Amino acid sequence: QREPLIASPLPDYPWQMVGSDLFELRGITYLLLVDYFSRYPEVVKLTSTTSEAVITALKSIFSRHGIPEVVRSDNGPQYSSHEFEQFTKVYNFQHLTSSPRFPQSNGLAERAVKTIKRLFKRSSDWNMALLIYRTTPLPWCNLSPAELLMGRCLRTQLPQIDTVLQPQWSYLPQFRESHKTFKERQKYFYDSRHRVREIPAIPDERDVWVTTGPTIVQGRVVSRSDAPRSYLVETPSGSVRRNRYHLGVVPDKEHPYKGDQEEPPLRKIMTRTQTGTIIKPPSRYSDNVD
């Protein structure tokens, strides 16, 4: 006689409670973790079935999604060991195990194992199979596991509009404004510290000195690259791409190179410091020498 089903409650937020299980396919052992809120699966290939290998894989997953409050699993030796008990104390999460010989207690993980096995058997690209599963809407809510976990759709091979790839966060406009301000301050201090100036562009078919590792060779500019301040240069050893910073123009006596703009005038020699102190040259540089 079966008793009524006890449904698992929906957690308050994603990755609060996860189910874990090990499965084997084609001689390879995998660790599966599935989120009870979003049904988002994480699969890791294991080289060993020891508790240490399982703990290492769990640490890697937790570093991406955070430490859940509850981890549910069966009573396998990997989860019932002393090492795993210490792991739960250090990472501060609750470990719940299913009833012995009753896998339905860990039903979500068991069901996810069947789904992942079926995907892997039918696909030659397992990573693409996982991506498609994570972006497929769940039939009972029309939302994909990726949307429920990350708040946005993931880009796949199928055509998608840009709006579905953008997260719908209330603080997103404030983040964009803060990021713009941060980049402007970063540019200001960098330009001030390095006393930067615009370097004239180099026309095509111009001879230049090219930095190639520890040596400098002479080459000729073929054309500008699509990347900013980047040039394609033909050298004796072949064609290379270099930034304008690594190119020096070979002087031409008959036609001095001016570039897109004239060279800026020389900086005026400072006679006072920033605090107002007069800068006096050494006496040996004075014109009034006996």
C-alpha positions as a Markdown table, in Angstrom:
| # | Residue | x | y | z |
|---|---|---|---|---|
| 1 | Gln | 0.0 | 0.0 | 0.0 |
| 2 | Arg | 1.4 | 3.4 | -1.0 |
| 3 | Glu | 1.1 | 6.5 | 1.1 |
| 4 | Pro | 0.2 | 9.9 | -0.3 |
| 5 | Leu | 2.9 | 11.8 | -2.0 |
| 6 | Ile | 4.8 | 14.4 | 0.0 |
| 7 | Ala | 5.7 | 17.2 | -2.5 |
| 8 | Ser | 9.0 | 19.1 | -2.0 |
| 9 | Pro | 8.3 | 22.7 | -1.0 |
| 10 | Leu | 9.5 | 25.4 | -3.4 |
| 11 | Pro | 12.5 | 27.2 | -1.9 |
| 12 | Asp | 12.5 | 30.9 | -1.3 |
| 13 | Tyr | 15.2 | 31.7 | -3.8 |
| 14 | Pro | 17.4 | 29.9 | -6.4 |
| 15 | Trp | 20.1 | 27.6 | -5.2 |
| 16 | Gln | 18.8 | 27.5 | -1.7 |
| 17 | Met | 18.3 | 23.7 | -1.8 |
| 18 | Val | 20.0 | 21.3 | -4.3 |
| 19 | Gly | 19.8 | 17.6 | -4.9 |
| 20 | Ser | 23.0 | 15.6 | -5.6 |
| 21 | Asp | 23.6 | 12.1 | -7.1 |
| 22 | Leu | 26.3 | 10.1 | -8.8 |
| 23 | Phe | 25.7 | 8.2 | -12.1 |
| 24 | Glu | 27.7 | 6.2 | -14.5 |
| 25 | Leu | 27.5 | 6.3 | -18.3 |
| 26 | Arg | 29.8 | 4.6 | -20.8 |
| 27 | Gly | 32.3 | 3.8 | -18.1 |
| 28 | Ile | 32.6 | 7.4 | -16.8 |
| 29 | Thr | 31.3 | 8.5 | -13.5 |
| 30 | Tyr | 29.5 | 11.9 | -13.2 |
| 31 | Leu | 28.3 | 14.1 | -10.3 |
| 32 | Leu | 25.0 | 15.7 | -10.8 |
| 33 | Leu | 23.6 | 18.7 | -8.9 |
| 34 | Val | 20.1 | 20.1 | -9.5 |
| 35 | Asp | 18.5 | 23.2 | -8.1 |
| 36 | Tyr | 15.1 | 22.6 | -6.4 |
| 37 | Phe | 13.9 | 26.2 | -7.4 |
| 38 | Ser | 15.0 | 26.4 | -11.1 |
| 39 | Arg | 15.7 | 22.8 | -12.0 |
| 40 | Tyr | 19.0 | 24.0 | -13.3 |
| 41 | Pro | 21.5 | 21.0 | -13.6 |
| 42 | Glu | 25.2 | 21.0 | -13.1 |
| 43 | Val | 27.2 | 18.0 | -14.3 |
| 44 | Val | 30.9 | 17.3 | -13.5 |
| 45 | Lys | 33.0 | 14.4 | -14.8 |
| 46 | Leu | 34.8 | 12.6 | -12.0 |
| 47 | Thr | 38.1 | 10.8 | -12.2 |
| 48 | Ser | 37.5 | 9.1 | -8.9 |
| 49 | Thr | 34.5 | 8.1 | -6.8 |
| 50 | Thr | 36.1 | 9.0 | -3.4 |
| 51 | Ser | 34.6 | 11.5 | -1.0 |
| 52 | Glu | 37.6 | 13.8 | -1.7 |
| 53 | Ala | 36.8 | 13.8 | -5.5 |
| 54 | Val | 33.1 | 14.6 | -4.8 |
| 55 | Ile | 34.0 | 17.3 | -2.4 |
| 56 | Thr | 36.4 | 18.9 | -4.9 |
| 57 | Ala | 33.7 | 18.9 | -7.5 |
| 58 | Leu | 31.1 | 20.4 | -5.1 |
| 59 | Lys | 33.5 | 23.2 | -4.2 |
| 60 | Ser | 33.9 | 24.1 | -7.8 |
| 61 | Ile | 30.1 | 24.3 | -8.3 |
| 62 | Phe | 29.6 | 26.3 | -5.1 |
| 63 | Ser | 32.2 | 28.8 | -6.2 |
| 64 | Arg | 30.0 | 29.6 | -9.2 |
| 65 | His | 26.5 | 29.6 | -7.7 |
| 66 | Gly | 27.1 | 30.0 | -4.0 |
| 67 | Ile | 26.8 | 27.6 | -1.1 |
| 68 | Pro | 23.2 | 26.3 | -0.7 |
| 69 | Glu | 21.5 | 26.0 | 2.6 |
| 70 | Val | 20.5 | 22.4 | 2.1 |
| 71 | Val | 22.1 | 19.6 | 0.1 |
| 72 | Arg | 20.0 | 16.4 | -0.4 |
| 73 | Ser | 21.6 | 13.1 | -1.4 |
| 74 | Asp | 21.3 | 9.4 | -1.0 |
| 75 | Asn | 23.3 | 7.3 | 1.6 |
| 76 | Gly | 26.2 | 6.5 | -0.7 |
| 77 | Pro | 29.7 | 6.1 | 0.9 |
| 78 | Gln | 30.8 | 9.4 | -0.6 |
| 79 | Tyr | 28.1 | 11.3 | 1.3 |
| 80 | Ser | 28.2 | 9.3 | 4.6 |
| 81 | Ser | 32.0 | 9.6 | 5.1 |
| 82 | His | 33.7 | 11.6 | 7.8 |
| 83 | Glu | 35.3 | 13.8 | 5.2 |
| 84 | Phe | 31.9 | 14.9 | 3.9 |
| 85 | Glu | 30.6 | 15.6 | 7.4 |
| 86 | Gln | 33.6 | 17.9 | 8.0 |
| 87 | Phe | 32.9 | 19.5 | 4.6 |
| 88 | Thr | 29.3 | 20.4 | 5.6 |
| 89 | Lys | 30.6 | 22.0 | 8.8 |
| 90 | Val | 33.3 | 24.1 | 7.1 |
| 91 | Tyr | 31.0 | 25.3 | 4.3 |
| 92 | Asn | 28.0 | 25.7 | 6.7 |
| 93 | Phe | 25.2 | 23.9 | 4.9 |
| 94 | Gln | 22.7 | 21.2 | 6.0 |
| 95 | His | 23.0 | 17.7 | 4.6 |
| 96 | Leu | 19.8 | 15.7 | 4.3 |
| 97 | Thr | 19.9 | 12.0 | 3.1 |
| 98 | Ser | 17.1 | 9.9 | 1.7 |
| 99 | Ser | 15.7 | 6.9 | 3.5 |
| 100 | Pro | 17.8 | 3.8 | 2.9 |
| 101 | Arg | 16.6 | 1.7 | -0.1 |
| 102 | Phe | 14.0 | 4.4 | -0.9 |
| 103 | Pro | 15.4 | 6.6 | -3.8 |
| 104 | Gln | 12.1 | 8.5 | -4.1 |
| 105 | Ser | 13.2 | 10.6 | -1.1 |
| 106 | Asn | 15.8 | 12.1 | -3.5 |
| 107 | Gly | 13.4 | 12.1 | -6.4 |
| 108 | Leu | 14.4 | 15.3 | -8.1 |
| 109 | Ala | 18.0 | 14.2 | -8.4 |
| 110 | Glu | 17.0 | 10.7 | -9.6 |
| 111 | Arg | 14.7 | 12.2 | -12.2 |
| 112 | Ala | 17.4 | 14.6 | -13.4 |
| 113 | Val | 19.9 | 11.7 | -13.7 |
| 114 | Lys | 17.4 | 9.9 | -16.1 |
| 115 | Thr | 17.0 | 13.1 | -18.2 |
| 116 | Ile | 20.8 | 13.8 | -18.4 |
| 117 | Lys | 21.5 | 10.2 | -19.4 |
| 118 | Arg | 19.0 | 10.4 | -22.1 |
| 119 | Leu | 20.4 | 13.7 | -23.4 |
| 120 | Phe | 24.0 | 12.3 | -23.4 |
| 121 | Lys | 23.0 | 9.1 | -25.2 |
| 122 | Arg | 21.3 | 11.0 | -28.0 |
| 123 | Ser | 23.9 | 13.7 | -28.5 |
| 124 | Ser | 27.6 | 13.8 | -29.6 |
| 125 | Asp | 28.1 | 17.2 | -28.0 |
| 126 | Trp | 27.2 | 16.9 | -24.3 |
| 127 | Asn | 27.8 | 20.6 | -23.5 |
| 128 | Met | 25.4 | 21.7 | -26.3 |
| 129 | Ala | 22.9 | 19.2 | -25.0 |
| 130 | Leu | 23.1 | 20.7 | -21.5 |
| 131 | Leu | 22.8 | 24.2 | -22.9 |
| 132 | Ile | 19.7 | 23.3 | -24.8 |
| 133 | Tyr | 18.1 | 21.7 | -21.8 |
| 134 | Arg | 18.9 | 24.7 | -19.6 |
| 135 | Thr | 17.3 | 27.1 | -22.0 |
| 136 | Thr | 14.2 | 25.0 | -22.8 |
| 137 | Pro | 11.1 | 26.4 | -21.0 |
| 138 | Leu | 9.6 | 24.0 | -18.3 |
| 139 | Pro | 6.2 | 22.9 | -19.4 |
| 140 | Trp | 4.4 | 23.9 | -16.2 |
| 141 | Cys | 5.7 | 27.5 | -16.0 |
| 142 | Asn | 7.0 | 28.4 | -19.5 |
| 143 | Leu | 10.3 | 29.6 | -18.0 |
| 144 | Ser | 13.6 | 27.9 | -18.6 |
| 145 | Pro | 15.9 | 26.8 | -15.8 |
| 146 | Ala | 18.5 | 29.5 | -16.8 |
| 147 | Glu | 15.8 | 32.2 | -16.6 |
| 148 | Leu | 14.8 | 31.1 | -13.1 |
| 149 | Leu | 18.4 | 30.9 | -11.9 |
| 150 | Met | 20.0 | 33.8 | -13.7 |
| 151 | Gly | 17.1 | 36.1 | -14.5 |
| 152 | Arg | 17.8 | 36.0 | -18.2 |
| 153 | Cys | 17.9 | 33.7 | -21.2 |
| 154 | Leu | 21.2 | 32.2 | -22.4 |
| 155 | Arg | 22.3 | 32.7 | -26.0 |
| 156 | Thr | 22.1 | 29.6 | -28.1 |
| 157 | Gln | 22.4 | 28.7 | -31.8 |
| 158 | Leu | 18.7 | 29.7 | -32.4 |
| 159 | Pro | 18.0 | 33.3 | -33.4 |
| 160 | Gln | 17.1 | 35.5 | -30.4 |
| 161 | Ile | 16.2 | 39.1 | -29.8 |
| 162 | Asp | 18.6 | 41.1 | -27.6 |
| 163 | Thr | 16.0 | 42.0 | -25.0 |
| 164 | Val | 15.6 | 38.4 | -23.8 |
| 165 | Leu | 19.3 | 38.2 | -23.1 |
| 166 | Gln | 19.3 | 41.2 | -20.9 |
| 167 | Pro | 18.5 | 40.7 | -17.2 |
| 168 | Gln | 15.4 | 42.4 | -15.8 |
| 169 | Trp | 17.0 | 43.9 | -12.7 |
| 170 | Ser | 15.7 | 47.0 | -11.0 |
| 171 | Tyr | 19.3 | 48.2 | -10.2 |
| 172 | Leu | 20.6 | 47.7 | -13.8 |
| 173 | Pro | 20.3 | 51.5 | -14.8 |
| 174 | Gln | 22.2 | 52.5 | -11.6 |
| 175 | Phe | 24.9 | 49.9 | -12.4 |
| 176 | Arg | 25.3 | 51.2 | -15.9 |
| 177 | Glu | 25.7 | 54.8 | -14.7 |
| 178 | Ser | 28.2 | 53.7 | -12.0 |
| 179 | His | 30.2 | 51.8 | -14.5 |
| 180 | Lys | 30.3 | 54.8 | -16.9 |
| 181 | Thr | 31.5 | 57.1 | -14.0 |
| 182 | Phe | 34.2 | 54.5 | -13.0 |
| 183 | Lys | 35.5 | 54.2 | -16.5 |
| 184 | Glu | 35.7 | 58.0 | -17.0 |
| 185 | Arg | 37.7 | 58.4 | -13.7 |
| 186 | Gln | 40.0 | 55.5 | -14.7 |
| 187 | Lys | 40.6 | 57.2 | -18.1 |
| 188 | Tyr | 41.3 | 60.6 | -16.5 |
| 189 | Phe | 43.8 | 59.3 | -14.0 |
| 190 | Tyr | 45.6 | 57.1 | -16.6 |
| 191 | Asp | 45.9 | 59.9 | -19.1 |
| 192 | Ser | 47.1 | 62.3 | -16.4 |
| 193 | Arg | 49.7 | 59.9 | -15.0 |
| 194 | His | 51.2 | 58.9 | -18.3 |
| 195 | Arg | 50.9 | 62.4 | -20.0 |
| 196 | Val | 49.3 | 60.8 | -23.0 |
| 197 | Arg | 48.8 | 62.4 | -26.4 |
| 198 | Glu | 47.4 | 61.3 | -29.7 |
| 199 | Ile | 50.1 | 59.6 | -31.9 |
| 200 | Pro | 49.7 | 60.4 | -35.6 |
| 201 | Ala | 48.3 | 57.6 | -37.8 |
| 202 | Ile | 50.6 | 55.8 | -40.3 |
| 203 | Pro | 49.6 | 55.7 | -43.9 |
| 204 | Asp | 49.9 | 52.6 | -46.0 |
| 205 | Glu | 53.2 | 51.6 | -47.7 |
| 206 | Arg | 55.1 | 53.4 | -45.0 |
| 207 | Asp | 58.4 | 52.0 | -43.7 |
| 208 | Val | 58.4 | 51.4 | -40.0 |
| 209 | Trp | 60.5 | 49.9 | -37.2 |
| 210 | Val | 58.6 | 46.9 | -35.7 |
| 211 | Thr | 59.1 | 45.4 | -32.2 |
| 212 | Thr | 59.1 | 41.6 | -32.5 |
| 213 | Gly | 60.1 | 40.2 | -29.2 |
| 214 | Pro | 63.6 | 41.1 | -28.1 |
| 215 | Thr | 64.6 | 42.5 | -31.5 |
| 216 | Ile | 63.5 | 45.4 | -33.7 |
| 217 | Val | 63.2 | 44.8 | -37.5 |
| 218 | Gln | 62.2 | 47.0 | -40.3 |
| 219 | Gly | 58.9 | 46.5 | -42.1 |
| 220 | Arg | 56.3 | 48.2 | -44.2 |
| 221 | Val | 52.7 | 49.0 | -43.3 |
| 222 | Val | 50.2 | 47.1 | -45.5 |
| 223 | Ser | 46.9 | 48.4 | -44.1 |
| 224 | Arg | 45.1 | 49.3 | -40.9 |
| 225 | Ser | 43.4 | 46.5 | -39.0 |
| 226 | Asp | 39.8 | 46.5 | -37.9 |
| 227 | Ala | 41.0 | 46.8 | -34.3 |
| 228 | Pro | 41.7 | 50.4 | -33.1 |
| 229 | Arg | 45.3 | 51.6 | -33.4 |
| 230 | Ser | 46.2 | 48.3 | -35.0 |
| 231 | Tyr | 48.2 | 47.8 | -38.2 |
| 232 | Leu | 49.2 | 44.9 | -40.5 |
| 233 | Val | 52.9 | 45.1 | -41.2 |
| 234 | Glu | 55.0 | 43.1 | -43.7 |
| 235 | Thr | 58.3 | 42.0 | -42.2 |
| 236 | Pro | 61.1 | 39.8 | -43.5 |
| 237 | Ser | 59.8 | 36.9 | -41.5 |
| 238 | Gly | 56.1 | 37.4 | -42.6 |
| 239 | Ser | 53.1 | 39.5 | -41.9 |
| 240 | Val | 52.4 | 40.6 | -38.3 |
| 241 | Arg | 49.8 | 42.7 | -36.6 |
| 242 | Arg | 51.0 | 45.4 | -34.2 |
| 243 | Asn | 49.6 | 48.2 | -32.2 |
| 244 | Arg | 50.7 | 51.8 | -33.0 |
| 245 | Tyr | 52.6 | 51.8 | -29.8 |
| 246 | His | 55.0 | 49.2 | -31.2 |
| 247 | Leu | 55.7 | 50.9 | -34.5 |
| 248 | Gly | 58.3 | 53.6 | -35.2 |
| 249 | Val | 58.2 | 55.5 | -38.4 |
| 250 | Val | 61.4 | 55.4 | -40.5 |
| 251 | Pro | 62.5 | 59.0 | -41.2 |
| 252 | Asp | 62.2 | 60.2 | -44.8 |
| 253 | Lys | 64.5 | 63.1 | -45.6 |
| 254 | Glu | 62.9 | 64.1 | -48.9 |
| 255 | His | 59.3 | 63.9 | -47.6 |
| 256 | Pro | 59.3 | 64.3 | -43.8 |
| 257 | Tyr | 56.4 | 62.4 | -42.3 |
| 258 | Lys | 53.7 | 64.5 | -40.7 |
| 259 | Gly | 50.9 | 62.0 | -40.4 |
| 260 | Asp | 47.3 | 63.0 | -40.0 |
| 261 | Gln | 48.2 | 66.0 | -37.9 |
| 262 | Glu | 51.3 | 68.1 | -37.1 |
| 263 | Glu | 53.4 | 67.2 | -34.2 |
| 264 | Pro | 52.4 | 69.0 | -31.1 |
| 265 | Pro | 54.7 | 71.9 | -30.0 |
| 266 | Leu | 57.4 | 71.2 | -27.4 |
| 267 | Arg | 56.4 | 71.5 | -23.8 |
| 268 | Lys | 57.4 | 74.8 | -22.1 |
| 269 | Ile | 60.2 | 74.3 | -19.7 |
| 270 | Met | 58.8 | 74.6 | -16.2 |
| 271 | Thr | 60.3 | 77.4 | -14.0 |
| 272 | Arg | 58.2 | 76.7 | -10.9 |
| 273 | Thr | 57.0 | 73.5 | -9.2 |
| 274 | Gln | 53.4 | 72.8 | -8.5 |
| 275 | Thr | 53.8 | 74.3 | -5.0 |
| 276 | Gly | 55.2 | 77.6 | -6.5 |
| 277 | Thr | 58.9 | 77.1 | -5.7 |
| 278 | Ile | 61.2 | 78.6 | -8.3 |
| 279 | Ile | 63.3 | 76.0 | -10.1 |
| 280 | Lys | 66.9 | 77.2 | -10.3 |
| 281 | Pro | 69.3 | 75.4 | -12.7 |
| 282 | Pro | 72.7 | 74.3 | -11.3 |
| 283 | Ser | 75.5 | 76.9 | -11.5 |
| 284 | Arg | 77.4 | 74.7 | -14.0 |
| 285 | Tyr | 74.6 | 75.2 | -16.5 |
| 286 | Ser | 74.6 | 79.0 | -16.1 |
| 287 | Asp | 75.7 | 81.2 | -18.9 |
| 288 | Asn | 77.6 | 83.6 | -16.5 |
| 289 | Val | 80.6 | 81.4 | -16.0 |
| 290 | Asp | 84.1 | 82.9 | -15.6 |
